[in-house]
Amino acid sequence: MVLYRENVPEELFLFPRRKKSLLGSIYLGQVEKVSENIGAAFVRISGDQRVYLPLSDSSFALYKTRKKNTVLRPGDELLVQIEKEAMKSKLPRAAARLRLPGKYLVLTAEGPFLNFSRRLAPEEKKRLRKIFERESSPFGIIARTNAGEAPEEELQKELRGMKVSMEHILTQGICRPWGTCLYQSAPDWIQEFSRIPLRSLDRIVTDDPEVMEELDRCLAASERTPLSVELYRDSLLPLYRLYSLEALTDSLLCEKVWMKSGGFLVIQQTEAFAAIDVNTGKYDGKKNAEDTVFLINQEAAAEAARQIRLRQLSGVILIDFINMKREEFRRSLLSQMKQLTAEDPVKTAVIDLTPLDIMEITRQKERRSLKEQLALLSAGEREEDSHGTDSI
């Protein structure tokens, strides 16, 4: 799945056809080992699959057998939800705070409370607050961006259905054998599609009839218009070739990224962090040196933000900009990057710009980087890290 803005690719997702992701699924797991020194418990959710659960999260757990305290011990059985997929040698990460994602809402086992997507306008939040204050719920409700344009009837219908599902999970979870999957998350592409605000879309194109049917179901109740959904059919020119997706993925594996000005970025991923170096390259602007540097840095910030999303970089990200002397340029660059990352659906924080003009950014780890995903696909979609060591 590729998301374009003004015909420029902005996000790219790879979804293996034969393998279902664990992300979002809820299991009744059994604690296998507790490691106080790393602050985690290792929980087995099936015969061959383990996950790790941060001990700080265990206080929110629902146990099969009610406990007098929240100290985890081997053999304990509790409900866990897969929060992050396995990465390299690390096991999948689980959470004890259960959440059910919907098209418009996210329902949590914690509550009651009401929160809103940061992208919702104040008037939309006001309307939604009036709707949900009339709904009695013991659970927490988070209104997604798509809720802003949803009719009240659809919001109420989704909320009531999700409440029934959550109550079923919590009730059945304490009487089933460990290893039971109590909730199977939707396919990866549906999860990603659900988080995209429909108001931001003008056209959807797919060459998969099954995907087309699912899209029709997802959009049937939406009042969002106009939104063109097309089934592409051309045996001579496949869709991935029409949009040059092979060239796109190849370019995202290259370390060097050229910019229109003639400057370029060098992007390198290490175990500890991702580094992006900004270079003037072939730029031959006529302005004075300080203005030239600022213009290149501005272009580099926009391209770096796009590359971070396309390559799905996460964790600590360091961008080494060309040194600037004027403080107003430095402040402007920092403000620009904060605006750019505010559009990222993955939680991203711009920490600071150091005196050496190195910008520090953190981006929440949710999935493998694109480079890792492509490596796994080329190896026959083997999840070599799904049975990894006790590494988190």
C-alpha positions in Angstrom: 0.0 0.0 0.0 1.4 3.4 -1.0 0.0 6.8 0.1 0.6 9.6 -2.3 0.3 13.4 -1.8 0.3 15.5 -5.0 1.6 12.5 -6.9 4.6 12.1 -4.6 4.8 8.9 -2.5 4.5 9.7 1.2 4.2 6.3 2.9 4.8 2.7 1.8 3.6 -0.5 3.6 4.4 -4.1 2.7 1.9 -6.7 3.7 2.9 -10.4 3.2 -0.1 -12.3 1.7 0.4 -15.6 3.5 1.2 -14.5 7.0 -1.1 -12.8 9.4 0.4 -10.2 11.8 0.1 -10.7 15.5 -0.3 -7.0 16.0 -3.4 -6.1 17.9 -4.4 -9.7 18.7 -5.4 -10.6 22.3 -4.4 -13.9 23.9 -4.7 -15.6 27.2 -1.0 -16.1 27.9 1.0 -17.9 30.5 4.0 -16.3 32.2 7.1 -18.5 31.5 9.8 -16.4 33.1 10.1 -13.1 35.0 13.4 -11.1 34.6 13.5 -8.4 37.2 16.9 -7.1 35.9 15.5 -6.1 32.5 12.0 -5.3 33.9 10.1 -7.8 31.7 8.2 -11.0 31.8 8.3 -13.6 29.0 4.8 -14.8 28.2 3.9 -17.8 26.1 0.8 -17.3 23.9 1.0 -20.5 22.0 3.2 -23.6 21.8 5.9 -21.9 19.7 5.3 -18.2 20.3 6.5 -16.1 23.1 6.2 -12.4 23.7 7.6 -10.0 26.3 5.6 -7.9 28.7 7.1 -4.9 30.5 6.7 -5.4 34.3 5.5 -1.8 34.6 2.5 -2.7 32.5 1.5 -5.7 34.6 -0.5 -3.7 37.1 -3.2 -3.3 34.5 -3.4 -7.0 33.8 -6.6 -9.1 33.9 -5.6 -12.5 35.4 -7.5 -15.7 34.9 -7.2 -16.3 38.6 -7.7 -13.2 40.7 -4.5 -12.2 42.5 -4.0 -10.5 45.8 -1.2 -8.4 44.4 0.2 -7.5 41.0 3.6 -9.3 41.3 4.0 -11.6 38.3 5.2 -15.2 38.8 5.9 -18.0 36.4 2.7 -19.9 35.7 0.4 -16.9 36.0 -2.2 -16.7 33.3 -3.3 -13.2 32.1 -4.7 -11.4 29.0 -2.1 -9.7 26.8 -2.4 -7.8 23.5 0.4 -7.7 21.0 1.6 -4.1 20.8 4.7 -4.3 18.6 5.8 -6.9 16.2 9.1 -8.8 16.5 12.2 -6.8 15.4 15.5 -8.4 14.5 16.3 -10.6 17.5 13.6 -9.1 19.7 10.4 -10.9 20.6 7.0 -9.2 20.0 6.0 -6.8 22.7 2.8 -7.3 24.6 0.7 -4.9 26.6 -1.8 -5.6 29.5 -3.8 -2.5 28.6 -6.3 -3.9 26.1 -7.6 -1.8 23.2 -10.0 -2.5 20.3 -9.5 -0.3 17.2 -12.4 0.6 15.1 -13.0 2.8 12.0 -13.9 5.8 14.1 -13.0 4.9 17.7 -10.6 3.0 19.9 -12.1 1.3 23.0 -9.9 0.5 25.9 -10.5 -1.7 29.0 -9.3 1.2 31.1 -11.9 3.9 31.8 -14.1 5.6 31.8 -12.6 8.5 29.9 -12.9 10.3 26.6 -9.9 11.4 24.5 -9.5 12.8 21.0 -7.2 12.6 18.1 -4.9 15.6 18.0 -6.0 16.1 14.4 -9.6 16.8 15.2 -10.8 20.4 15.1 -12.2 22.0 18.3 -15.7 22.1 16.8 -15.5 18.4 16.0 -14.3 17.6 19.5 -17.2 19.6 20.9 -19.7 17.6 18.8 -18.2 14.3 19.6 -18.2 15.1 23.4 -21.9 15.7 23.3 -22.5 12.4 21.5 -20.4 10.2 23.8 -21.5 11.9 27.0 -24.9 10.4 26.3 -23.4 6.9 26.0 -22.9 5.1 29.3 -19.6 3.1 29.1 -17.3 1.6 31.7 -14.5 1.7 29.1 -12.3 4.4 27.8 -13.1 5.9 24.4 -10.6 7.5 22.0 -12.1 9.3 19.0 -10.0 8.9 15.9 -9.6 11.5 13.2 -12.2 9.8 11.0 -14.8 10.3 13.8 -14.9 14.0 13.0 -16.8 13.4 9.7 -18.9 10.4 10.9 -22.7 10.6 11.4 -23.9 10.2 15.0 -25.7 7.0 14.2 -22.6 5.3 12.9 -20.5 6.4 15.9 -23.1 5.0 18.3 -23.4 1.8 16.3 -19.7 1.2 16.3 -19.3 2.1 20.0 -22.1 -0.4 21.0 -20.6 -3.2 18.9 -17.1 -2.6 20.4 -18.5 -2.6 23.9 -20.1 -6.0 23.3 -16.8 -7.3 21.9 -14.8 -6.0 24.8 -17.2 -7.4 27.4 -17.0 -10.8 25.6 -13.2 -10.8 25.7 -13.0 -9.9 29.3 -15.7 -12.5 30.3 -14.3 -15.3 28.2 -10.7 -14.5 29.0 -10.9 -15.8 32.5 -12.4 -19.2 31.7 -10.5 -20.3 28.6 -7.2 -22.3 28.6 -4.0 -20.4 28.1 -3.0 -20.0 24.5 -6.5 -19.1 23.4 -6.7 -16.2 20.9 -9.6 -14.1 22.2 -9.4 -11.4 19.6 -8.0 -11.6 16.1 -6.9 -8.3 14.7 -7.9 -7.1 11.3 -5.5 -7.6 8.4 -2.5 -5.2 8.4 -3.7 -3.2 5.4 -7.1 -2.6 7.0 -5.5 -1.4 10.2 -3.3 1.0 8.3 -6.2 2.2 6.1 -8.4 2.8 9.1 -6.0 5.4 10.5 -5.9 7.5 7.3 -8.4 10.4 7.5 -10.9 9.8 4.7 -11.1 13.6 4.2 -7.5 13.5 3.0 -8.2 11.0 0.3 -9.4 11.7 -3.3 -8.8 8.4 -5.0 -8.1 4.8 -4.2 -6.8 2.3 -6.7 -6.4 -1.4 -6.2 -5.9 -4.4 -8.5 -7.2 -6.9 -5.9 -10.9 -7.8 -6.1 -11.0 -8.9 -2.4 -9.4 -5.6 -1.3 -12.0 -3.8 -3.5 -14.9 -5.6 -1.7 -13.4 -4.8 1.7 -13.0 -1.1 0.7 -16.6 -1.0 -0.4 -17.7 -2.3 3.0 -15.4 0.1 4.9 -16.7 3.1 2.9 -20.4 2.1 2.6 -21.5 4.0 5.7 -19.2 7.0 5.2 -20.7 10.3 4.1 -17.3 11.3 2.7 -17.7 12.4 -0.9 -16.4 12.5 -3.5 -14.0 9.5 -3.1 -13.2 7.5 -6.2 -12.5 3.8 -5.6 -11.3 2.0 -8.7 -10.5 -1.6 -9.5 -7.5 -1.6 -11.9 -7.4 -4.3 -14.6 -4.7 -4.4 -17.2 -2.8 -7.6 -17.8 -0.2 -5.9 -20.0 0.7 -3.2 -17.5 0.4 -4.4 -13.8 -0.5 -1.7 -11.2 2.9 -1.9 -9.5 4.6 -1.1 -12.8 2.2 1.7 -13.6 3.3 3.4 -10.4 7.0 2.3 -10.7 6.8 0.6 -7.2 9.9 -1.5 -7.9 11.9 1.6 -8.6 10.5 3.3 -5.5 11.5 0.4 -3.2 14.9 0.2 -4.8 15.5 3.9 -4.2 14.5 3.5 -0.5 17.3 1.0 -0.1 19.9 3.5 -1.3 21.8 5.5 1.3 22.1 8.6 -0.9 19.0 10.7 -1.7 19.3 13.6 -4.2 17.2 16.7 -3.7 16.0 19.1 -6.5 18.5 21.8 -5.4 21.4 19.5 -6.1 22.0 18.8 -2.4 21.7 15.3 -1.1 21.0 13.3 2.1 23.0 10.2 3.3 20.7 7.9 5.3 22.2 5.2 7.4 20.5 2.8 9.8 22.5 1.3 12.8 21.5 -0.8 15.7 21.4 2.2 18.0 19.9 4.9 15.8 19.3 6.2 12.3 21.5 9.0 11.0 20.8 11.4 8.2 23.6 13.6 6.9 22.8 16.8 4.9 25.2 17.8 2.1 25.3 20.8 -0.3 26.2 18.5 -3.2 25.9 20.2 -6.6 23.9 23.2 -5.3 25.1 26.4 -7.0 22.6 29.0 -5.7 23.4 32.7 -6.2 22.5 33.8 -2.7 25.1 34.5 0.0 26.5 31.5 1.8 24.3 31.7 4.9 21.1 32.0 2.9 22.2 29.1 0.7 22.8 26.9 3.7 19.4 27.7 5.2 17.6 27.0 1.9 19.3 23.6 1.6 18.5 22.8 5.2 14.9 23.7 4.7 14.6 21.4 1.6 16.5 18.7 3.5 14.1 18.9 6.5 11.1 18.3 4.2 12.8 15.4 2.4 14.1 13.9 5.6 10.6 13.9 7.1 9.3 12.1 4.0 12.1 9.6 4.0 11.5 8.8 7.6 7.9 7.8 6.9 8.7 6.0 3.7 11.5 4.0 5.2 9.6 3.5 8.5 12.6 4.6 10.5 12.0 4.6 14.3 13.7 5.0 17.6 16.4 7.7 17.8 16.9 9.6 14.6 19.7 12.2 14.2 19.8 14.7 11.4 23.1 16.4 10.8 22.2 19.7 9.1 24.7 22.1 7.6 25.9 24.5 10.3 24.1 27.8 10.5 25.3 30.9 12.3 22.0 32.9 12.5 19.8 31.9 15.5 16.6 32.8 13.6 17.4 30.3 10.9 18.0 27.6 13.5 14.7 28.4 15.3 12.9 28.4 11.9 14.3 25.0 11.0 13.3 23.5 14.3 9.8 24.9 13.9 9.5 23.6 10.4 10.5 20.0 11.4 7.9 20.1 14.3 5.2 21.0 11.8 6.3 18.3 9.4 6.4 15.6 12.0 3.0 16.7 13.4 1.5 15.2 10.2 3.1 11.8 10.9 0.5 9.2 12.2 3.3 7.5 14.2 4.1 9.4 17.4 7.1 11.5 16.7 8.9 14.1 18.8 11.5 16.7 17.8 13.7 17.0 20.8 16.2 19.7 20.0 18.7 21.2 17.7 22.2 21.0 19.2 24.8 23.8 18.9 26.4 21.6 16.2 23.1 21.7 14.3 22.3 18.0 14.9 18.6 17.6 15.2 17.4 14.9 17.7 14.1 13.1 16.9 12.4 10.1 18.4 9.8 8.1 16.6 7.8 5.4 18.2 8.7 1.8 17.2 5.6 0.0 15.8 6.9 -2.0 12.9 10.1 -3.1 11.3 11.9 -0.6 9.1 11.2 -1.0 5.4 14.7 -2.3 4.9 14.1 -5.1 7.4 10.7 -5.9 5.8 12.2 -6.2 2.3 15.0 -8.4 3.7 12.4 -10.8 5.2 10.3 -10.9 2.0 13.4 -11.7 -0.1 14.2 -14.5 2.3 10.8 -16.1 1.6 8.9 -14.3 4.4 10.7 -16.3 7.1 10.2 -14.8 10.5 13.6 -15.7 11.8 13.2 -13.6 14.9 9.8 -15.0 16.0 11.5 -17.6 18.1 14.3 -15.5 19.3 16.3 -15.4 22.5 15.2 -13.6 25.7 16.0 -10.3 24.1 13.8 -7.2 24.3 
